[in-house]
Amino acid sequence: MPTNTKVQHKEGPVATIIEEQTAKLPSDLFLWAALGSMAASLTLKLMGQNTTANFVGQWAPSFLILGLYNKLVKLEGHDGVNPNR
């Protein structure tokens, strides 16, 4: 296979629907969700609910990764093809 040919990969129908819907969400929503989970975790920790505080505190990285994915979908479009270019 020549090195200059690009292999095309297509998203499945479920991933495409999810990307279309989540691309409608503002990217800062995920940042606020992460900050909210950290604040809730701190509050729970101060209330002495250590196990629940740890559980809620672990949501922050997931929200940030979802926000990153959301931003990539917005910038690169579905299947890595941006219709705005």
Helices and strands as residue ranges (DSSP letters): H 13-22, H 28-46, H 50-57, H 59-76, G 78-80
